[in-house]
Amino acid sequence: MFHRGRCIVSDMNALDLIVLGRQLTKIGEEVLRGSGDPAGQDAGEHGERPVQASGRPGQASGRPGQASGRPGQASGGPRQAPFLPTGPSLVLRDVFAHPGSSITDITARTGLPQSYVSESVARLRSQGILETSADPADGRRTLVRVSAGHPRTVAAKGSAPVDGALAAALGEPDGGPAVAEIVATLSALAERLRPESPGPIQRQLDQARTEL
């Protein structure tokens, strides 16, 4: 990037911006996971765990030392804000945005196979992330919503500072001027791009923050 008069000319293109967004997403996911180390060997592209080739998108490989078959839950570990493979994360985001949806509704919006949606809902429910109930109007339909405590868990985890993770990714000392400058730039960018009206997921998280 260089200055030409009062105009700033940048060589960043659309692909660069997309890659940057993915790298920042990966760093944020590492902070949520609690390691703060974006260079972790187990993280794949987009910050996802490596997956074993199978008919189920995002299914963990089941190899020793990797995540278990349940998305976002390590074997024998405590329940935390989940780190989910792609498929279950799509299901969770859809339910966040459309509480009280049926399995059929979720399938139609996500484009995932219905059997996989049902399996993802069952696993997320076993982790206390989702709740299900019978549709009062049709007992054959199952309605899905995010559990009452999950937005608070996400809000609490999401409040963790990112300075340390950015410092590790950049190879800079935590608290140094380079990291402080980048955090200030990202904060200003986030503020400029903040939507005027928050969507349903953001509204739930904002409400959860007031309850912490």
Z-matrix of the N, CA and C atoms (Angstrom, degrees):
N
C 1 1.454
C 2 1.516 1 108.82
N 3 1.367 2 118.06 1 139.04
C 4 1.444 3 120.63 2 175.22
C 5 1.517 4 109.32 3 -144.76
N 6 1.331 5 116.06 4 162.74
C 7 1.453 6 121.88 5 -177.29
C 8 1.524 7 109.36 6 -98.95
N 9 1.287 8 116.37 7 135.50
C 10 1.450 9 121.76 8 175.63
C 11 1.522 10 105.77 9 -126.48
N 12 1.341 11 115.64 10 96.24
C 13 1.456 12 119.43 11 -172.42
C 14 1.511 13 109.15 12 66.78
N 15 1.318 14 116.69 13 -126.06
C 16 1.463 15 121.69 14 178.62
C 17 1.514 16 111.02 15 -97.34
N 18 1.336 17 117.43 16 -0.68
C 19 1.469 18 121.80 17 -178.68
C 20 1.521 19 109.67 18 -97.51
N 21 1.323 20 115.74 19 132.21
C 22 1.465 21 121.13 20 178.07
C 23 1.520 22 108.33 21 -95.18
N 24 1.314 23 117.07 22 120.15
C 25 1.459 24 122.32 23 -179.78
C 26 1.522 25 107.84 24 -103.68
N 27 1.304 26 117.38 25 127.10
C 28 1.458 27 121.67 26 -177.19
C 29 1.514 28 109.73 27 -121.72
N 30 1.333 29 116.03 28 147.24
C 31 1.461 30 119.57 29 176.62
C 32 1.523 31 111.32 30 -96.04
N 33 1.349 32 118.48 31 10.17
C 34 1.466 33 120.78 32 176.88
C 35 1.522 34 109.82 33 -73.07
N 36 1.333 35 116.01 34 130.76
C 37 1.454 36 120.33 35 177.11
C 38 1.528 37 110.39 36 -112.06
N 39 1.335 38 116.13 37 -176.52
C 40 1.464 39 120.29 38 -175.48
C 41 1.519 40 111.74 39 -60.82
N 42 1.336 41 116.96 40 -41.96
C 43 1.464 42 120.02 41 -179.53
C 44 1.519 43 111.00 42 -65.05
N 45 1.338 44 116.75 43 -40.76
C 46 1.460 45 120.14 44 177.08
C 47 1.519 46 110.83 45 -58.19
N 48 1.332 47 116.16 46 -42.20
C 49 1.457 48 120.51 47 -179.08
C 50 1.526 49 111.21 48 -65.20
N 51 1.334 50 116.14 49 -40.28
C 52 1.464 51 120.18 50 178.65
C 53 1.524 52 110.42 51 -64.20
N 54 1.335 53 116.57 52 -45.77
C 55 1.466 54 120.26 53 179.93
C 56 1.524 55 110.25 54 -62.36
N 57 1.337 56 116.40 55 -41.91
C 58 1.466 57 119.86 56 178.04
C 59 1.526 58 110.46 57 -60.48
N 60 1.337 59 116.23 58 -43.39
C 61 1.464 60 119.27 59 179.06
C 62 1.516 61 111.97 60 -60.23
N 63 1.326 62 116.21 61 -39.79
C 64 1.469 63 119.89 62 179.65
C 65 1.525 64 110.96 63 -68.74
N 66 1.326 65 116.31 64 -38.46
C 67 1.465 66 118.50 65 178.72
C 68 1.530 67 111.00 66 -66.33
N 69 1.330 68 116.81 67 -40.57
C 70 1.463 69 119.86 68 178.02
C 71 1.524 70 110.69 69 -66.78
N 72 1.337 71 116.43 70 -37.56
C 73 1.464 72 119.57 71 175.93
C 74 1.518 73 110.80 72 -61.02
N 75 1.319 74 116.61 73 -42.58
C 76 1.469 75 121.29 74 179.93
C 77 1.524 76 110.58 75 -61.75
N 78 1.348 77 116.60 76 -43.23
C 79 1.462 78 119.96 77 178.88
C 80 1.527 79 110.19 78 -63.36
N 81 1.334 80 117.18 79 -43.47
C 82 1.462 81 120.14 80 178.46
C 83 1.510 82 112.29 81 -61.99
N 84 1.338 83 117.51 82 -39.10
C 85 1.460 84 120.57 83 179.19
C 86 1.527 85 110.60 84 -66.80
N 87 1.322 86 117.01 85 -35.82
C 88 1.462 87 119.64 86 177.43
C 89 1.524 88 110.24 87 -63.66
N 90 1.340 89 117.03 88 -39.08
C 91 1.459 90 120.07 89 177.68
C 92 1.523 91 110.07 90 -64.64
N 93 1.331 92 117.61 91 -44.09
C 94 1.464 93 120.62 92 177.42
C 95 1.517 94 111.07 93 -60.14
N 96 1.329 95 115.84 94 -37.13
C 97 1.459 96 119.85 95 -178.90
C 98 1.520 97 110.99 96 -74.48
N 99 1.342 98 116.14 97 -18.44
C 100 1.450 99 119.05 98 173.50
C 101 1.503 100 115.36 99 99.46
N 102 1.354 101 117.38 100 -4.71
C 103 1.458 102 118.04 101 -177.03
C 104 1.517 103 111.13 102 -85.63
N 105 1.325 104 116.66 103 -34.60
C 106 1.447 105 120.40 104 -176.62
C 107 1.516 106 113.21 105 65.01
N 108 1.337 107 117.79 106 15.61
C 109 1.460 108 121.70 107 -178.44
C 110 1.512 109 109.24 108 -118.38
N 111 1.353 110 117.69 109 91.88
C 112 1.454 111 120.08 110 -176.70
C 113 1.512 112 113.76 111 -68.79
N 114 1.315 113 117.62 112 -6.49
C 115 1.460 114 119.73 113 179.96
C 116 1.523 115 111.78 114 -96.72
N 117 1.359 116 116.79 115 14.12
C 118 1.451 117 120.66 116 -176.97
C 119 1.523 118 112.73 117 -56.78
N 120 1.306 119 116.41 118 141.43
C 121 1.459 120 121.33 119 -173.88
C 122 1.520 121 112.10 120 -67.73
N 123 1.345 122 118.14 121 -25.77
C 124 1.456 123 120.16 122 -173.58
C 125 1.511 124 112.97 123 -85.85
N 126 1.318 125 118.96 124 -7.09
C 127 1.457 126 120.47 125 -175.75
C 128 1.516 127 109.26 126 -88.11
N 129 1.335 128 115.56 127 130.99
C 130 1.452 129 120.92 128 178.13
C 131 1.508 130 110.37 129 -98.96
N 132 1.323 131 117.61 130 -164.78
C 133 1.457 132 122.20 131 -179.45
C 134 1.514 133 109.60 132 -61.65
N 135 1.324 134 116.46 133 145.44
C 136 1.463 135 123.78 134 -175.64
C 137 1.517 136 110.81 135 64.43
N 138 1.323 137 119.57 136 14.07
C 139 1.451 138 120.24 137 -179.92
C 140 1.504 139 112.72 138 78.81
N 141 1.330 140 118.99 139 16.51
C 142 1.460 141 120.39 140 -177.59
C 143 1.516 142 109.48 141 -93.76
N 144 1.325 143 115.14 142 151.56
C 145 1.455 144 119.86 143 174.19
C 146 1.526 145 108.92 144 -67.79
N 147 1.342 146 117.84 145 147.07
C 148 1.455 147 118.86 146 173.31
C 149 1.514 148 110.08 147 -58.48
N 150 1.321 149 115.86 148 141.58
C 151 1.453 150 119.14 149 -177.33
C 152 1.516 151 109.54 150 -119.14
N 153 1.300 152 115.19 151 152.50
C 154 1.447 153 121.86 152 178.21
C 155 1.509 154 108.23 153 -85.55
N 156 1.320 155 117.06 154 139.82
C 157 1.452 156 119.53 155 178.30
C 158 1.510 157 109.10 156 -60.01
N 159 1.325 158 116.26 157 122.79
C 160 1.459 159 121.28 158 179.70
C 161 1.500 160 108.01 159 -159.84
N 162 1.321 161 116.36 160 174.66
C 163 1.451 162 120.86 161 179.12
C 164 1.509 163 112.87 162 -77.37
N 165 1.307 164 118.86 163 -7.30
C 166 1.451 165 121.51 164 -176.76
C 167 1.509 166 109.07 165 -109.05
N 168 1.344 167 117.61 166 118.01
C 169 1.460 168 119.12 167 -178.15
C 170 1.504 169 111.82 168 -62.81
N 171 1.369 170 115.63 169 136.34
C 172 1.458 171 120.38 170 172.88
C 173 1.514 172 114.56 171 75.24
N 174 1.340 173 118.91 172 10.49
C 175 1.460 174 119.58 173 -178.46
C 176 1.516 175 110.24 174 -74.83
N 177 1.326 176 117.63 175 136.55
C 178 1.457 177 121.06 176 -179.16
C 179 1.513 178 109.86 177 -69.54
N 180 1.337 179 115.54 178 155.79
C 181 1.453 180 119.92 179 -172.33
C 182 1.513 181 112.50 180 -77.76
N 183 1.331 182 117.42 181 -24.72
C 184 1.452 183 119.69 182 -178.71
C 185 1.511 184 113.42 183 80.47
N 186 1.351 185 118.26 184 7.77
C 187 1.454 186 120.04 185 177.95
C 188 1.510 187 109.91 186 -74.47
N 189 1.327 188 117.40 187 152.85
C 190 1.459 189 119.63 188 179.76
C 191 1.517 190 110.75 189 -57.06
N 192 1.345 191 114.43 190 137.22
C 193 1.453 192 120.44 191 176.99
C 194 1.506 193 114.00 192 86.75
N 195 1.360 194 117.31 193 -7.75
C 196 1.445 195 120.01 194 177.57
C 197 1.508 196 109.32 195 -105.75
N 198 1.348 197 114.57 196 176.58
C 199 1.455 198 118.79 197 -177.68
C 200 1.517 199 110.30 198 -62.00
N 201 1.323 200 115.92 199 153.73
C 202 1.454 201 120.72 200 179.87
C 203 1.509 202 109.80 201 -79.18
N 204 1.340 203 116.98 202 -178.53
C 205 1.455 204 121.33 203 -179.95
C 206 1.505 205 112.95 204 -64.96
N 207 1.335 206 118.77 205 -20.91
C 208 1.447 207 120.54 206 178.32
C 209 1.517 208 108.93 207 -84.40
N 210 1.370 209 117.41 208 122.19
C 211 1.451 210 118.92 209 -176.47
C 212 1.513 211 110.90 210 -59.46
N 213 1.360 212 115.16 211 134.45
C 214 1.446 213 120.67 212 171.63
C 215 1.510 214 114.54 213 76.43
N 216 1.322 215 119.28 214 5.16
C 217 1.456 216 120.11 215 -179.00
C 218 1.513 217 109.27 216 -127.18
N 219 1.316 218 117.77 217 119.91
C 220 1.449 219 121.35 218 177.93
C 221 1.523 220 109.47 219 -75.22
N 222 1.320 221 116.10 220 152.11
C 223 1.451 222 120.12 221 -177.24
C 224 1.518 223 110.64 222 -61.13
N 225 1.329 224 116.13 223 122.43
C 226 1.443 225 121.13 224 174.94
C 227 1.510 226 114.46 225 73.09
N 228 1.340 227 118.26 226 1.68
C 229 1.457 228 120.81 227 -175.95
C 230 1.515 229 111.59 228 -88.98
N 231 1.341 230 116.09 229 167.83
C 232 1.456 231 120.01 230 178.73
C 233 1.509 232 110.97 231 -71.54
N 234 1.320 233 115.47 232 157.82
C 235 1.451 234 119.80 233 177.54
C 236 1.517 235 109.14 234 -76.17
N 237 1.334 236 115.96 235 128.96
C 238 1.450 237 121.33 236 178.71
C 239 1.514 238 107.99 237 -135.20
N 240 1.343 239 115.71 238 -179.93
C 241 1.456 240 118.30 239 172.81
C 242 1.520 241 107.56 240 -56.65
N 243 1.332 242 119.15 241 123.20
C 244 1.463 243 121.49 242 -167.13
C 245 1.511 244 112.68 243 -73.25
N 246 1.331 245 115.07 244 146.76
C 247 1.453 246 122.04 245 168.62
C 248 1.514 247 104.59 246 -106.47
N 249 1.322 248 117.19 247 106.60
C 250 1.449 249 121.23 248 -166.44
C 251 1.520 250 112.47 249 -106.26
N 252 1.331 251 118.03 250 141.33
C 253 1.457 252 120.45 251 168.16
C 254 1.520 253 110.04 252 -61.42
N 255 1.314 254 116.01 253 171.61
C 256 1.459 255 120.99 254 -170.66
C 257 1.524 256 113.28 255 -57.92
N 258 1.345 257 117.67 256 -50.00
C 259 1.462 258 120.03 257 -175.76
C 260 1.519 259 113.61 258 -60.31
N 261 1.343 260 118.98 259 -55.75
C 262 1.461 261 119.55 260 178.40
C 263 1.523 262 113.59 261 -60.31
N 264 1.336 263 116.91 262 -32.91
C 265 1.465 264 118.23 263 178.67
C 266 1.521 265 110.46 264 -67.27
N 267 1.339 266 117.90 265 -34.88
C 268 1.458 267 120.96 266 175.58
C 269 1.525 268 110.42 267 -64.49
N 270 1.324 269 116.22 268 -42.66
C 271 1.464 270 120.36 269 178.94
C 272 1.520 271 110.16 270 -62.42
N 273 1.334 272 116.49 271 -45.80
C 274 1.464 273 120.17 272 -178.24
C 275 1.520 274 111.26 273 -64.08
N 276 1.339 275 117.50 274 -44.13
C 277 1.458 276 119.98 275 178.95
C 278 1.522 277 111.42 276 -62.58
N 279 1.333 278 116.31 277 -38.00
C 280 1.459 279 119.42 278 179.85
C 281 1.524 280 111.04 279 -65.82
N 282 1.331 281 116.78 280 -42.31
C 283 1.463 282 120.06 281 179.86
C 284 1.530 283 110.19 282 -68.66
N 285 1.322 284 116.87 283 -37.29
C 286 1.466 285 121.06 284 175.27
C 287 1.529 286 109.72 285 -54.84
N 288 1.343 287 115.24 286 -46.73
C 289 1.462 288 120.64 287 -175.54
C 290 1.519 289 112.83 288 -79.40
N 291 1.338 290 116.94 289 -22.84
C 292 1.475 291 120.39 290 -176.52
C 293 1.528 292 109.37 291 -134.12
N 294 1.320 293 117.91 292 70.87
C 295 1.477 294 119.59 293 -179.07
C 296 1.524 295 111.67 294 -62.75
N 297 1.324 296 114.15 295 146.21
C 298 1.461 297 119.13 296 179.58
C 299 1.513 298 113.51 297 79.72
N 300 1.334 299 117.71 298 21.84
C 301 1.458 300 121.74 299 -179.95
C 302 1.522 301 110.96 300 -83.48
N 303 1.310 302 115.45 301 153.99
C 304 1.460 303 120.49 302 173.68
C 305 1.520 304 109.52 303 -87.22
N 306 1.325 305 116.26 304 165.53
C 307 1.459 306 121.28 305 176.77
C 308 1.528 307 110.12 306 -58.54
N 309 1.326 308 116.62 307 -39.52
C 310 1.467 309 121.10 308 179.14
C 311 1.516 310 111.02 309 -62.84
N 312 1.330 311 116.79 310 -42.01
C 313 1.467 312 120.56 311 179.01
C 314 1.527 313 110.75 312 -62.32
N 315 1.336 314 116.31 313 -45.98
C 316 1.470 315 120.91 314 -178.96
C 317 1.527 316 109.97 315 -62.41
N 318 1.327 317 116.29 316 -42.51
C 319 1.466 318 121.17 317 179.22
C 320 1.519 319 110.87 318 -59.46
N 321 1.321 320 116.33 319 -44.40
C 322 1.466 321 120.31 320 -177.44
C 323 1.526 322 111.61 321 -65.09
N 324 1.333 323 116.49 322 -39.01
C 325 1.471 324 119.03 323 -176.42
C 326 1.517 325 112.76 324 -78.44
N 327 1.339 326 117.87 325 -35.39
C 328 1.464 327 120.31 326 -176.73
C 329 1.518 328 113.04 327 -87.60
N 330 1.323 329 117.85 328 -24.28
C 331 1.449 330 121.04 329 -176.47
C 332 1.520 331 113.75 330 77.76
N 333 1.337 332 117.38 331 7.51
C 334 1.462 333 121.15 332 178.03
C 335 1.524 334 110.41 333 -82.57
N 336 1.342 335 118.52 334 155.84
C 337 1.469 336 120.08 335 175.53
C 338 1.530 337 110.35 336 -59.88
N 339 1.332 338 116.20 337 142.92
C 340 1.465 339 119.71 338 -177.15
C 341 1.519 340 111.66 339 -61.37
N 342 1.334 341 116.97 340 -37.02
C 343 1.465 342 119.11 341 179.72
C 344 1.531 343 110.72 342 -63.56
N 345 1.338 344 116.90 343 -36.38
C 346 1.457 345 120.15 344 179.82
C 347 1.519 346 111.03 345 -72.53
N 348 1.324 347 117.17 346 -37.49
C 349 1.463 348 120.59 347 175.43
C 350 1.525 349 110.01 348 -60.96
N 351 1.327 350 116.82 349 -45.68
C 352 1.463 351 120.35 350 179.38
C 353 1.520 352 111.41 351 -61.23
N 354 1.326 353 116.40 352 -42.07
C 355 1.464 354 120.51 353 179.70
C 356 1.532 355 110.55 354 -66.03
N 357 1.331 356 116.49 355 -42.21
C 358 1.465 357 120.18 356 179.53
C 359 1.519 358 111.03 357 -63.43
N 360 1.330 359 116.94 358 -42.18
C 361 1.462 360 120.82 359 178.43
C 362 1.523 361 110.08 360 -62.00
N 363 1.333 362 117.00 361 -43.26
C 364 1.463 363 120.08 362 -179.67
C 365 1.523 364 111.19 363 -62.40
N 366 1.331 365 117.08 364 -41.86
C 367 1.464 366 120.25 365 -179.52
C 368 1.520 367 111.37 366 -68.26
N 369 1.326 368 116.49 367 -43.84
C 370 1.460 369 119.72 368 179.19
C 371 1.525 370 111.31 369 -66.38
N 372 1.311 371 116.99 370 -32.47
C 373 1.466 372 120.18 371 175.82
C 374 1.525 373 110.57 372 -67.86
N 375 1.333 374 117.35 373 -38.81
C 376 1.469 375 120.45 374 179.90
C 377 1.526 376 111.30 375 -66.08
N 378 1.329 377 116.73 376 -22.95
C 379 1.462 378 121.52 377 178.42
C 380 1.527 379 111.68 378 -90.90
N 381 1.315 380 116.93 379 1.06
C 382 1.455 381 120.33 380 179.50
C 383 1.515 382 113.79 381 79.35
N 384 1.321 383 117.63 382 15.03
C 385 1.457 384 121.51 383 -177.19
C 386 1.527 385 111.20 384 -90.13
N 387 1.318 386 116.63 385 -39.59
C 388 1.461 387 121.74 386 178.35
C 389 1.523 388 110.38 387 -115.93
N 390 1.317 389 115.03 388 157.35
C 391 1.467 390 122.86 389 173.62
C 392 1.521 391 108.36 390 -125.61
N 393 1.322 392 116.28 391 146.27
C 394 1.461 393 120.57 392 177.69
C 395 1.518 394 109.65 393 -127.02
N 396 1.324 395 114.40 394 154.24
C 397 1.463 396 120.57 395 177.25
C 398 1.520 397 108.24 396 -153.53
N 399 1.321 398 115.70 397 159.01
C 400 1.462 399 120.08 398 177.64
C 401 1.522 400 109.49 399 -75.24
N 402 1.312 401 115.86 400 142.12
C 403 1.464 402 121.56 401 177.03
C 404 1.526 403 108.44 402 -67.99
N 405 1.341 404 118.61 403 120.83
C 406 1.475 405 119.86 404 -179.98
C 407 1.527 406 113.32 405 -57.88
N 408 1.346 407 115.73 406 -28.29
C 409 1.460 408 119.37 407 -178.68
C 410 1.519 409 112.87 408 -85.22
N 411 1.324 410 116.96 409 -18.07
C 412 1.457 411 121.24 410 -178.76
C 413 1.526 412 107.67 411 -156.53
N 414 1.307 413 116.58 412 100.02
C 415 1.455 414 121.69 413 -175.52
C 416 1.513 415 114.24 414 -62.13
N 417 1.333 416 117.53 415 -12.72
C 418 1.464 417 120.07 416 179.21
C 419 1.522 418 111.53 417 -80.88
N 420 1.327 419 116.88 418 -15.53
C 421 1.471 420 120.96 419 -179.26
C 422 1.519 421 110.39 420 -96.75
N 423 1.330 422 115.30 421 141.04
C 424 1.459 423 121.95 422 176.45
C 425 1.522 424 108.77 423 -104.90
N 426 1.327 425 116.43 424 128.74
C 427 1.460 426 121.73 425 177.82
C 428 1.526 427 109.15 426 -101.98
N 429 1.307 428 116.12 427 141.58
C 430 1.463 429 121.86 428 -173.35
C 431 1.523 430 109.32 429 -122.29
N 432 1.337 431 116.03 430 137.09
C 433 1.452 432 121.22 431 173.38
C 434 1.520 433 109.49 432 -145.72
N 435 1.311 434 115.81 433 160.92
C 436 1.461 435 120.71 434 177.07
C 437 1.524 436 109.01 435 -71.59
N 438 1.327 437 117.46 436 138.36
C 439 1.460 438 121.08 437 179.74
C 440 1.524 439 109.73 438 -61.98
N 441 1.319 440 115.94 439 153.58
C 442 1.461 441 120.63 440 -174.15
C 443 1.523 442 112.35 441 -60.51
N 444 1.335 443 118.01 442 -34.56
C 445 1.456 444 120.45 443 -175.76
C 446 1.516 445 115.09 444 -86.05
N 447 1.341 446 118.10 445 -14.53
C 448 1.461 447 119.23 446 -174.02
C 449 1.528 448 113.72 447 -66.05
N 450 1.331 449 120.54 448 -43.12
C 451 1.474 450 118.24 449 177.48
C 452 1.529 451 112.65 450 -57.90
N 453 1.325 452 117.63 451 -34.54
C 454 1.469 453 119.64 452 178.34
C 455 1.528 454 110.54 453 -68.21
N 456 1.346 455 116.49 454 -37.47
C 457 1.459 456 119.91 455 177.13
C 458 1.519 457 110.95 456 -62.91
N 459 1.336 458 116.10 457 -45.48
C 460 1.463 459 120.64 458 179.62
C 461 1.518 460 110.59 459 -65.31
N 462 1.339 461 116.75 460 -42.75
C 463 1.460 462 120.26 461 -179.61
C 464 1.523 463 111.25 462 -62.23
N 465 1.336 464 116.44 463 -40.77
C 466 1.464 465 120.18 464 -179.95
C 467 1.526 466 110.64 465 -66.73
N 468 1.332 467 116.71 466 -46.20
C 469 1.464 468 119.80 467 178.24
C 470 1.517 469 111.23 468 -64.28
N 471 1.348 470 115.63 469 -39.67
C 472 1.452 471 120.25 470 -177.40
C 473 1.511 472 113.82 471 -70.39
N 474 1.317 473 118.08 472 -11.99
C 475 1.461 474 121.39 473 178.83
C 476 1.527 475 112.61 474 -84.25
N 477 1.329 476 116.99 475 -3.16
C 478 1.467 477 120.12 476 -179.41
C 479 1.523 478 110.34 477 -65.60
N 480 1.323 479 118.93 478 137.56
C 481 1.470 480 121.40 479 178.79
C 482 1.524 481 110.94 480 -67.35
N 483 1.329 482 115.73 481 151.40
C 484 1.464 483 120.68 482 -177.15
C 485 1.524 484 112.61 483 -106.31
N 486 1.325 485 117.57 484 0.20
C 487 1.467 486 120.41 485 -174.99
C 488 1.525 487 112.03 486 -55.42
N 489 1.337 488 116.73 487 -46.75
C 490 1.457 489 120.60 488 -177.73
C 491 1.513 490 112.60 489 -63.38
N 492 1.342 491 116.12 490 -41.64
C 493 1.467 492 120.09 491 -179.71
C 494 1.525 493 110.97 492 -67.17
N 495 1.332 494 116.88 493 -40.41
C 496 1.464 495 119.64 494 177.36
C 497 1.531 496 110.44 495 -65.12
N 498 1.331 497 116.46 496 -40.34
C 499 1.465 498 120.01 497 178.76
C 500 1.522 499 110.71 498 -60.61
N 501 1.347 500 116.24 499 -41.91
C 502 1.464 501 119.66 500 179.32
C 503 1.523 502 111.18 501 -65.50
N 504 1.346 503 116.70 502 -40.70
C 505 1.458 504 120.30 503 -179.34
C 506 1.523 505 111.88 504 -67.03
N 507 1.326 506 116.15 505 -33.14
C 508 1.466 507 121.00 506 -177.00
C 509 1.528 508 113.03 507 -90.53
N 510 1.325 509 116.22 508 -12.01
C 511 1.452 510 119.05 509 -175.43
C 512 1.512 511 112.08 510 70.46
N 513 1.324 512 116.50 511 29.92
C 514 1.464 513 122.45 512 -179.68
C 515 1.527 514 108.97 513 -111.39
N 516 1.336 515 117.64 514 155.07
C 517 1.464 516 119.56 515 177.11
C 518 1.523 517 111.47 516 -67.38
N 519 1.319 518 116.42 517 137.15
C 520 1.456 519 121.36 518 177.35
C 521 1.526 520 109.17 519 -62.28
N 522 1.329 521 116.90 520 130.27
C 523 1.449 522 121.21 521 -178.52
C 524 1.512 523 113.72 522 87.80
N 525 1.328 524 117.20 523 -0.87
C 526 1.456 525 120.63 524 179.88
C 527 1.519 526 112.10 525 -75.74
N 528 1.324 527 117.89 526 167.01
C 529 1.466 528 121.09 527 -176.36
C 530 1.521 529 113.88 528 -64.77
N 531 1.349 530 117.99 529 -33.37
C 532 1.463 531 119.97 530 -179.65
C 533 1.525 532 110.84 531 -64.03
N 534 1.336 533 115.75 532 -44.86
C 535 1.461 534 119.75 533 179.54
C 536 1.526 535 110.43 534 -66.72
N 537 1.320 536 117.56 535 -41.83
C 538 1.461 537 120.85 536 179.57
C 539 1.520 538 111.01 537 -60.75
N 540 1.322 539 117.00 538 -39.62
C 541 1.472 540 120.81 539 179.74
C 542 1.526 541 111.11 540 -65.50
N 543 1.345 542 116.34 541 -42.83
C 544 1.465 543 120.26 542 -179.50
C 545 1.521 544 110.80 543 -67.62
N 546 1.338 545 117.97 544 -41.50
C 547 1.461 546 120.83 545 178.09
C 548 1.529 547 110.14 546 -61.46
N 549 1.332 548 116.93 547 -41.58
C 550 1.462 549 120.21 548 178.67
C 551 1.526 550 111.10 549 -63.67
N 552 1.342 551 116.77 550 -39.97
C 553 1.462 552 120.89 551 179.25
C 554 1.531 553 110.78 552 -65.43
N 555 1.337 554 116.35 553 -45.29
C 556 1.465 555 120.35 554 179.14
C 557 1.520 556 110.87 555 -64.20
N 558 1.328 557 117.92 556 -38.72
C 559 1.466 558 120.99 557 178.69
C 560 1.514 559 110.77 558 -63.81
N 561 1.332 560 116.74 559 -42.78
C 562 1.460 561 120.28 560 178.33
C 563 1.518 562 111.25 561 -64.80
N 564 1.345 563 116.99 562 -40.17
C 565 1.462 564 120.86 563 178.41
C 566 1.522 565 110.77 564 -64.32
N 567 1.338 566 116.49 565 -44.26
C 568 1.463 567 120.44 566 179.27
C 569 1.525 568 111.30 567 -60.63
N 570 1.324 569 116.04 568 -39.02
C 571 1.461 570 120.23 569 179.66
C 572 1.529 571 111.06 570 -67.48
N 573 1.335 572 116.64 571 -41.08
C 574 1.461 573 120.10 572 -179.88
C 575 1.525 574 111.69 573 -66.94
N 576 1.326 575 117.28 574 -33.83
C 577 1.469 576 121.11 575 -176.21
C 578 1.525 577 113.24 576 -93.52
N 579 1.324 578 116.75 577 0.62
C 580 1.467 579 119.73 578 -178.52
C 581 1.520 580 109.55 579 -64.81
N 582 1.339 581 118.34 580 128.01
C 583 1.470 582 119.48 581 -179.77
C 584 1.521 583 111.71 582 -65.40
N 585 1.321 584 115.97 583 149.27
C 586 1.461 585 119.96 584 -179.75
C 587 1.529 586 110.99 585 -64.10
N 588 1.317 587 116.09 586 -39.15
C 589 1.469 588 120.53 587 179.03
C 590 1.525 589 108.55 588 -117.98
N 591 1.333 590 118.40 589 116.82
C 592 1.467 591 119.84 590 -179.78
C 593 1.523 592 111.54 591 -65.83
N 594 1.317 593 115.60 592 147.40
C 595 1.456 594 120.90 593 176.79
C 596 1.516 595 111.24 594 -76.82
N 597 1.347 596 117.10 595 179.96
C 598 1.472 597 119.84 596 -175.98
C 599 1.518 598 113.91 597 -62.29
N 600 1.335 599 118.21 598 -36.06
C 601 1.459 600 120.16 599 179.64
C 602 1.520 601 109.97 600 -68.05
N 603 1.331 602 116.44 601 -46.20
C 604 1.455 603 120.18 602 -179.38
C 605 1.521 604 111.02 603 -63.55
N 606 1.320 605 118.22 604 -37.45
C 607 1.467 606 120.36 605 178.87
C 608 1.519 607 111.00 606 -62.89
N 609 1.330 608 117.17 607 -41.93
C 610 1.464 609 120.04 608 178.87
C 611 1.530 610 111.47 609 -65.00
N 612 1.330 611 116.36 610 -40.52
C 613 1.463 612 119.35 611 179.82
C 614 1.525 613 111.34 612 -69.56
N 615 1.342 614 116.46 613 -37.98
C 616 1.469 615 119.25 614 177.52
C 617 1.521 616 110.40 615 -63.02
N 618 1.336 617 116.11 616 -41.17
C 619 1.461 618 119.58 617 178.03
C 620 1.521 619 110.80 618 -65.11
N 621 1.331 620 116.05 619 -39.26
C 622 1.463 621 119.80 620 -179.86
C 623 1.523 622 110.96 621 -64.16
N 624 1.330 623 117.35 622 -36.33
C 625 1.473 624 119.75 623 179.62
C 626 1.511 625 111.52 624 -63.14
N 627 1.329 626 116.88 625 -33.40
C 628 1.468 627 119.02 626 179.22
C 629 1.528 628 111.77 627 -71.30
N 630 1.349 629 116.71 628 -16.19
C 631 1.464 630 121.19 629 -177.75
C 632 1.519 631 112.23 630 -96.43
N 633 1.325 632 117.57 631 -4.33
C 634 1.475 633 119.84 632 -177.97
C 635 1.519 634 110.52 633 -73.56
